[in-house]
């Protein structure tokens, strides 16, 4: 279950590549296939940031960091 969200994000890239394997509809002047890959880069980046942000292990702060910031 720990690796489900990243696996889903990566699977969306491959499924989208299959579904968007066309050239004719242009998105911002780019073929649909290329536009999907650009969108998927931002989608994976945002998804991984959300996973990192909501991970409880990343909320713990190191005591040495707090001492450094307070001095």
Backbone torsions as a table, in degrees:
resi	resn	phi	psi	omega
1	UNK	NA	-23.1	-177.9
2	UNK	-65.4	-34.0	-175.8
3	UNK	-103.0	15.6	-176.8
4	UNK	-70.0	-45.5	-176.9
5	UNK	-64.9	-47.4	176.5
6	UNK	-63.4	-34.6	178.7
7	UNK	-66.0	-38.1	178.0
8	UNK	-65.9	-41.4	179.1
9	UNK	-62.4	-43.1	179.8
10	UNK	-69.5	-37.1	177.8
11	UNK	-63.5	-34.1	177.5
12	UNK	-62.6	-32.8	178.1
13	UNK	-64.1	-47.1	-177.4
14	UNK	-71.7	-40.8	177.5
15	UNK	-65.7	-39.5	177.1
16	UNK	-65.8	-34.3	177.8
17	UNK	-64.6	-37.6	178.5
18	UNK	-69.4	-43.8	-177.1
19	UNK	-75.1	-30.9	-176.0
20	UNK	-101.2	24.3	-177.7
21	UNK	-80.4	65.8	179.7
22	UNK	-138.2	160.5	178.7
23	UNK	-113.5	-30.9	-168.4
24	UNK	-64.4	-47.7	177.9
25	UNK	-73.7	122.2	179.8
26	UNK	-95.1	136.4	176.9
27	UNK	-117.9	112.1	-175.8
28	UNK	54.1	36.2	178.0
29	UNK	82.1	3.1	-179.9
30	UNK	-108.3	148.5	173.3
31	UNK	-61.0	152.1	-175.2
32	UNK	-58.9	-38.4	-179.4
33	UNK	-62.1	-46.0	-179.8
34	UNK	-69.2	-39.7	178.4
35	UNK	-63.5	-37.8	177.6
36	UNK	-63.2	-41.7	-179.9
37	UNK	-67.2	-38.0	174.5
38	UNK	-63.8	-43.8	177.9
39	UNK	-62.3	-38.8	-177.7
40	UNK	-68.8	-30.3	175.6
41	UNK	-62.8	-45.6	178.2
42	UNK	-69.1	-35.7	178.7
43	UNK	-64.2	-45.3	179.3
44	UNK	-67.1	-40.4	179.2
45	UNK	-62.4	-45.3	178.9
46	UNK	-66.1	-40.6	179.0
47	UNK	-64.9	-41.4	179.4
48	UNK	-70.1	-33.0	175.6
49	UNK	-65.5	-41.5	177.7
50	UNK	-63.8	-41.2	177.9
51	UNK	-61.9	-44.1	179.1
52	UNK	-64.7	-41.4	-176.4
53	UNK	-67.6	-38.0	-176.5
54	UNK	-94.2	2.1	177.7
55	UNK	-73.3	124.8	-177.2
56	UNK	-63.8	-26.6	179.7
57	UNK	-68.6	-24.6	-179.6
58	UNK	-84.0	-7.9	178.7
59	UNK	-84.3	-18.1	179.3
60	UNK	-74.9	131.9	178.2
61	UNK	-104.6	150.4	178.9
62	UNK	-82.1	138.8	-178.9
63	UNK	-64.6	-32.8	178.9
64	UNK	-65.3	-35.4	178.1
65	UNK	-66.8	-38.9	178.9
66	UNK	-67.3	-39.6	178.6
67	UNK	-64.8	-38.7	-179.8
68	UNK	-67.0	-40.2	-177.9
69	UNK	-73.1	-31.3	-177.4
70	UNK	-82.4	-16.5	-176.7
71	UNK	-90.2	NA	NA
